[in-house]
Amino acid sequence: MENLSATIADFRTIAEDRERAATSPGSWLRDTMELYNRAADLYENLESYCYCRYSVETANEEAGAALNRVTEFTVPLNEMQVAFRDALARLDADPEDIIDGDEDLQGYTWFLNEELFLQTRQLSGPEESLAADLNRPGGGAWSRLHDSVSSQLSVVWDQSTGEQKTVVELRNLAMSADRTIRKKAYDLELSAWESVEVPLSFALNGVKGFTHILNSRRGWASTLERSTRQARITPRTLESLIGAMRDALPLFRRYMKAKATMLGLPVLSFYDLFAPLAGDDDSWSFERARGYITEKFTDFSPDLGDFARHAFSSSWIDAKPQKGKIGGAYCIDMPVAAESRILSNFDGTFDGVSTLTHELGHAYHSSLLRDLPAVQRHYPMTLAETASIFSETLIFSHRLSEAPEAGKAAVLEPFLQGAAQVVVDILSRFEFESRLMERRATDEVSPRELKELMLAAQESTYGDGLHPTERHPYMWAVKGHYYTVDLAFYNFPYAFGQLFGMGLFALYRKDPEQFPELYRKLLRETGRDSAEKVTRSAGFDIETREFWDGAVAEIASYVEQFESLSPASAPRG
């Protein structure tokens, strides 16, 4: 922390040296970028370390206090960024001209041009400083409230013994083979969220109100416009992606109807979405998962296998569910240590294996960028899912090829289940957040209205693939992504990643020998340009519907294979 404070102070001194910037722009820019990158690395390492501690023990006051101390640096860091953009805008020389003649500055073109644009979308220095300062007890505090409430929320599961289960544990029971258990967990989960709907609705209103006001003051036409820019995609790309997702809904409803038939149900209820099919009852120990992932990664590329082996042997993964630990999974980087850490809630299913694979994909992506400066390692959310989705698809394809004919439906189903979540459920979240931001621009939104908006979004996406009265009105409380001040619309990038990953996997199947090198080169470039230019290097034009429709067609082939397994021969659960 002392090092970070000193680095920020040194940066401010150089950034404000107007005479040097005017007379020696190349030297000035080299020094400012060196300090900018160092500050970014120090802060990311501090925040990652403290968040890792906090996320496995949210009730630990020391961990929470440490995280809060570190986030205080967001104010001087924001001031540093504002000062840099203003100084860059004052330069007489075009940044590209400076870069052309300086070997040390190669690779910064996109970053500097983007900073110049963002200088037109920021407030004055004092106003930005005030906004950053107010975020900690404002939007950031509402976000921490959601983390704390949701990670500790529990209900009585067994009245006779008093046994309690957290909402994370209840959600994990959605994968139980016993429908009565799934239904009981679903009912109790809804009752748990209902008990905290008022504070969480205030939290959501606080975060979205804070976001809307700041984006409006900074000159963005809408929060979605800013999110699209953060994703480094054009509005045309987003329009093509969302259009392809909407047109794919009938395909996914076919999958849901086929699953309902295989489960012996007239239609799926929300608590059936993650139900397993009988026929893949393998219990996966953590050690078995470790061996399987490492083996299949090595088959793809020795360096990927070596990386996974190192991550497991170095104990980078916190796998076991426990009270006070947040739900879900994440991969986080420690840039100063040049390492990553992974959190999961491993449950012994193949889905748990897929989650580990997903997060290891993120960590591998980061490992390929270790030698690059901070700003060239910072890739957008759209491209952040490339390696994780590709890794998941790789493991799934092996599992499917190894399965006997009678067990293929049980292997196909979790893959299609995940694809449906990333396309259908993500689209419901996108539609919900779009309506929420419209409403929040003028009014606070009550818990009743939030539930209505969520159910309307689920109706337009799940449609007749899901029971009309057994859906999930509290998904706005479940998903922590809604409560991140600086990352609104933290949803469509996942769909981008899913479909782009499928497109890459199709390319791999055509040329498995040459693909790993192309894959590494593509991942290396993810932080250095727009998503359109990076993906173009793999031969894709993501602004067109043709690309996205082709990716959906990859999934369609699996849906057709799933449907071809007749109810009479398919295992029932």
FENLINWO-V921812 format. One record per residue. N is the residue number from 1. BURIAL is I if it has 9 or more other C-alpha atoms within 8 Angstrom, else O. D_CENTER is the distance of its C-alpha to the mean C-alpha in Angstrom with 2 decimals. Layout:
BEGIN
{{N BURIAL D_CENTER} {N BURIAL D_CENTER}}
END
This chain:
BEGIN
{{1 O 27.55} {2 O 31.05} {3 O 30.02} {4 I 27.21} {5 O 29.77} {6 O 32.26} {7 I 29.90} {8 I 28.97} {9 O 32.73} {10 I 33.64} {11 I 31.12} {12 I 32.56} {13 O 36.04} {14 I 35.39} {15 I 33.27} {16 O 36.13} {17 O 38.82} {18 O 39.71} {19 O 42.78} {20 I 41.02} {21 I 38.26} {22 I 41.09} {23 O 43.33} {24 O 40.97} {25 I 37.63} {26 I 36.58} {27 O 37.35} {28 I 35.80} {29 I 32.51} {30 I 32.37} {31 I 32.92} {32 I 30.51} {33 O 27.68} {34 O 28.57} {35 I 28.37} {36 I 25.22} {37 I 23.41} {38 I 25.03} {39 I 24.02} {40 I 20.35} {41 I 20.47} {42 I 22.44} {43 I 20.27} {44 I 16.98} {45 I 18.94} {46 I 20.43} {47 I 17.38} {48 I 15.54} {49 I 18.77} {50 I 19.40} {51 I 16.01} {52 O 16.41} {53 I 19.83} {54 I 18.94} {55 I 16.11} {56 I 18.62} {57 I 21.46} {58 I 20.56} {59 I 24.28} {60 O 25.35} {61 O 26.86} {62 O 27.16} {63 I 23.46} {64 I 22.66} {65 O 25.41} {66 I 24.29} {67 I 20.78} {68 O 22.59} {69 O 24.98} {70 I 22.40} {71 I 20.67} {72 I 24.19} {73 I 23.76} {74 I 21.44} {75 I 24.74} {76 I 26.61} {77 I 23.60} {78 I 23.16} {79 I 26.92} {80 I 26.75} {81 O 24.31} {82 I 26.51} {83 I 29.60} {84 I 28.29} {85 I 27.49} {86 I 30.89} {87 I 32.66} {88 O 31.11} {89 O 32.27} {90 O 35.77} {91 I 36.23} {92 O 39.08} {93 O 37.74} {94 O 34.91} {95 I 32.08} {96 O 32.19} {97 O 35.89} {98 I 35.33} {99 I 32.73} {100 O 35.02} {101 O 37.62} {102 I 35.57} {103 O 34.15} {104 O 32.11} {105 O 30.17} {106 I 29.23} {107 O 25.55} {108 I 25.22} {109 I 26.27} {110 I 23.00} {111 I 21.91} {112 I 25.33} {113 I 25.63} {114 O 22.30} {115 I 23.55} {116 I 26.78} {117 O 25.16} {118 I 23.10} {119 I 26.45} {120 O 27.56} {121 I 24.72} {122 I 25.42} {123 O 28.04} {124 O 30.92} {125 I 30.51} {126 O 31.84} {127 O 29.79} {128 I 26.47} {129 I 27.62} {130 O 28.43} {131 I 25.09} {132 I 23.27} {133 I 25.88} {134 I 25.57} {135 I 21.80} {136 I 22.24} {137 I 24.65} {138 I 23.16} {139 I 19.57} {140 I 18.34} {141 I 20.85} {142 I 19.75} {143 I 16.20} {144 O 17.91} {145 I 20.16} {146 I 17.47} {147 I 16.15} {148 I 19.80} {149 O 21.00} {150 I 18.36} {151 I 18.51} {152 I 22.32} {153 I 23.09} {154 I 25.40} {155 I 28.24} {156 I 31.36} {157 I 30.89} {158 O 34.49} {159 O 37.19} {160 O 39.84} {161 O 38.18} {162 O 35.97} {163 O 32.92} {164 I 29.70} {165 I 26.14} {166 I 22.98} {167 I 20.64} {168 I 18.20} {169 O 21.22} {170 I 22.17} {171 I 18.90} {172 I 19.33} {173 I 22.79} {174 I 21.45} {175 I 21.68} {176 I 25.35} {177 I 27.96} {178 O 30.19} {179 I 29.70} {180 O 31.66} {181 I 29.26} {182 I 26.21} {183 I 28.13} {184 O 29.22} {185 I 25.76} {186 I 24.48} {187 O 27.50} {188 I 27.18} {189 I 23.50} {190 I 24.38} {191 O 27.33} {192 I 25.29} {193 I 22.91} {194 O 26.09} {195 O 27.62} {196 O 25.04} {197 I 24.30} {198 O 26.35} {199 O 24.73} {200 I 21.18} {201 I 22.34} {202 O 23.74} {203 I 20.53} {204 I 18.62} {205 I 21.59} {206 I 21.67} {207 I 18.14} {208 I 18.47} {209 I 22.08} {210 I 21.37} {211 I 18.78} {212 I 21.24} {213 O 24.20} {214 I 22.81} {215 I 21.53} {216 I 24.90} {217 O 26.87} {218 I 25.19} {219 O 26.24} {220 I 23.18} {221 O 24.34} {222 I 21.36} {223 I 17.97} {224 I 16.62} {225 I 18.66} {226 I 17.06} {227 I 13.45} {228 I 14.72} {229 I 16.33} {230 I 13.37} {231 I 11.64} {232 I 15.01} {233 I 16.11} {234 I 19.32} {235 O 19.98} {236 O 21.66} {237 I 18.63} {238 I 16.67} {239 O 19.88} {240 I 20.27} {241 I 16.80} {242 I 17.23} {243 I 20.84} {244 I 20.14} {245 I 17.77} {246 I 20.59} {247 O 23.19} {248 I 21.46} {249 I 21.69} {250 O 25.21} {251 I 24.14} {252 I 21.63} {253 I 24.27} {254 I 26.65} {255 I 24.46} {256 I 24.26} {257 I 28.01} {258 I 28.73} {259 I 26.83} {260 I 28.80} {261 I 31.98} {262 I 31.22} {263 I 30.70} {264 O 33.96} {265 O 32.49} {266 O 33.37} {267 I 29.79} {268 I 26.53} {269 I 25.80} {270 I 22.32} {271 I 23.10} {272 I 23.95} {273 I 20.64} {274 I 19.74} {275 I 23.41} {276 I 24.45} {277 I 27.33} {278 I 30.28} {279 I 30.91} {280 O 28.07} {281 O 29.02} {282 O 28.33} {283 O 27.39} {284 I 25.18} {285 O 26.00} {286 O 23.65} {287 O 26.30} {288 O 26.45} {289 I 22.71} {290 I 23.07} {291 O 26.01} {292 O 24.60} {293 I 21.37} {294 I 23.48} {295 I 26.12} {296 I 24.03} {297 I 22.09} {298 I 25.57} {299 O 26.88} {300 I 24.37} {301 I 25.02} {302 I 26.85} {303 O 24.69} {304 I 21.51} {305 I 23.64} {306 I 24.99} {307 I 21.63} {308 I 20.57} {309 I 24.06} {310 O 23.79} {311 I 20.50} {312 I 22.16} {313 O 25.55} {314 O 24.34} {315 O 22.76} {316 I 19.28} {317 I 17.88} {318 I 18.31} {319 O 18.44} {320 O 20.75} {321 I 20.03} {322 O 22.19} {323 O 23.08} {324 I 21.45} {325 I 18.33} {326 I 15.09} {327 O 13.76} {328 O 10.93} {329 I 9.78} {330 O 8.24} {331 I 9.70} {332 I 11.28} {333 I 14.01} {334 I 17.62} {335 I 18.99} {336 O 22.53} {337 O 22.78} {338 I 21.03} {339 I 19.14} {340 I 15.81} {341 I 15.36} {342 I 13.51} {343 I 13.47} {344 I 13.85} {345 I 16.25} {346 I 18.19} {347 O 20.57} {348 I 22.77} {349 I 21.68} {350 I 20.60} {351 O 17.31} {352 I 16.97} {353 I 17.96} {354 I 15.29} {355 I 12.58} {356 I 14.39} {357 I 14.58} {358 I 10.89} {359 I 10.41} {360 I 13.71} {361 I 12.61} {362 I 10.22} {363 I 13.30} {364 I 15.65} {365 I 14.02} {366 I 14.52} {367 I 18.00} {368 I 19.07} {369 I 18.61} {370 I 20.39} {371 O 23.57} {372 O 22.18} {373 O 22.40} {374 I 19.47} {375 I 19.17} {376 I 19.20} {377 I 16.40} {378 O 14.02} {379 I 12.13} {380 I 10.22} {381 I 6.67} {382 I 8.75} {383 I 10.17} {384 I 7.50} {385 I 7.09} {386 I 10.90} {387 I 12.16} {388 I 10.08} {389 I 11.09} {390 I 14.46} {391 I 15.07} {392 I 14.49} {393 I 16.82} {394 I 19.26} {395 I 19.69} {396 I 20.03} {397 O 22.67} {398 I 24.68} {399 I 24.61} {400 I 25.74} {401 O 28.51} {402 O 29.81} {403 I 30.02} {404 O 33.49} {405 O 34.03} {406 I 34.32} {407 I 30.94} {408 I 28.91} {409 I 27.90} {410 I 26.39} {411 I 24.33} {412 I 23.37} {413 I 22.34} {414 I 19.22} {415 I 17.93} {416 I 18.82} {417 I 17.48} {418 O 13.94} {419 I 14.55} {420 I 15.94} {421 I 13.02} {422 I 10.76} {423 I 13.74} {424 I 15.90} {425 I 13.89} {426 I 11.18} {427 I 14.37} {428 I 15.89} {429 I 13.21} {430 I 13.62} {431 I 17.35} {432 I 17.40} {433 I 15.74} {434 I 18.07} {435 I 21.02} {436 I 20.04} {437 I 19.92} {438 O 23.25} {439 I 24.81} {440 I 23.62} {441 O 25.24} {442 O 28.58} {443 O 28.37} {444 O 26.77} {445 I 25.38} {446 O 26.89} {447 I 25.42} {448 O 27.54} {449 O 26.18} {450 I 22.54} {451 I 23.37} {452 I 25.27} {453 I 22.54} {454 I 20.08} {455 I 22.84} {456 I 23.77} {457 I 20.31} {458 I 20.41} {459 I 23.95} {460 O 23.18} {461 I 20.47} {462 I 21.58} {463 I 25.18} {464 O 27.84} {465 I 25.47} {466 I 25.05} {467 I 27.86} {468 O 28.56} {469 O 29.19} {470 O 26.80} {471 I 23.33} {472 I 20.98} {473 I 21.84} {474 I 19.77} {475 O 16.21} {476 I 16.00} {477 I 16.91} {478 O 14.75} {479 O 11.26} {480 I 10.67} {481 I 8.20} {482 I 11.58} {483 I 13.13} {484 I 11.55} {485 I 14.48} {486 O 13.39} {487 O 10.18} {488 I 11.66} {489 I 10.59} {490 I 6.88} {491 I 7.43} {492 I 9.45} {493 I 7.34} {494 I 6.20} {495 I 9.99} {496 I 10.83} {497 I 9.32} {498 I 11.12} {499 I 14.27} {500 I 14.41} {501 I 14.06} {502 I 16.86} {503 I 18.87} {504 I 18.75} {505 I 19.83} {506 I 22.70} {507 I 23.70} {508 I 23.72} {509 O 26.01} {510 O 28.40} {511 O 28.82} {512 I 27.52} {513 O 29.77} {514 O 28.70} {515 I 25.02} {516 I 23.71} {517 O 25.17} {518 I 23.74} {519 O 20.26} {520 I 20.64} {521 O 22.02} {522 I 19.23} {523 I 16.55} {524 I 18.99} {525 I 19.06} {526 I 15.41} {527 I 16.01} {528 I 19.46} {529 I 19.47} {530 I 18.09} {531 I 15.95} {532 I 19.21} {533 O 21.25} {534 I 19.01} {535 I 18.72} {536 I 22.41} {537 O 23.21} {538 O 22.28} {539 O 24.53} {540 O 22.18} {541 I 22.72} {542 I 19.53} {543 I 21.50} {544 I 23.55} {545 I 23.26} {546 O 24.88} {547 I 21.87} {548 I 19.52} {549 I 22.45} {550 I 23.08} {551 I 19.61} {552 I 20.18} {553 O 23.61} {554 I 22.22} {555 I 20.68} {556 I 23.95} {557 O 25.97} {558 I 24.32} {559 I 24.87} {560 O 28.48} {561 O 28.93} {562 I 27.66} {563 I 30.07} {564 O 32.88} {565 I 32.96} {566 O 35.52} {567 O 35.41} {568 O 38.69} {569 O 37.42} {570 I 33.83} {571 I 33.38} {572 O 33.09} {573 I 31.26}}
END
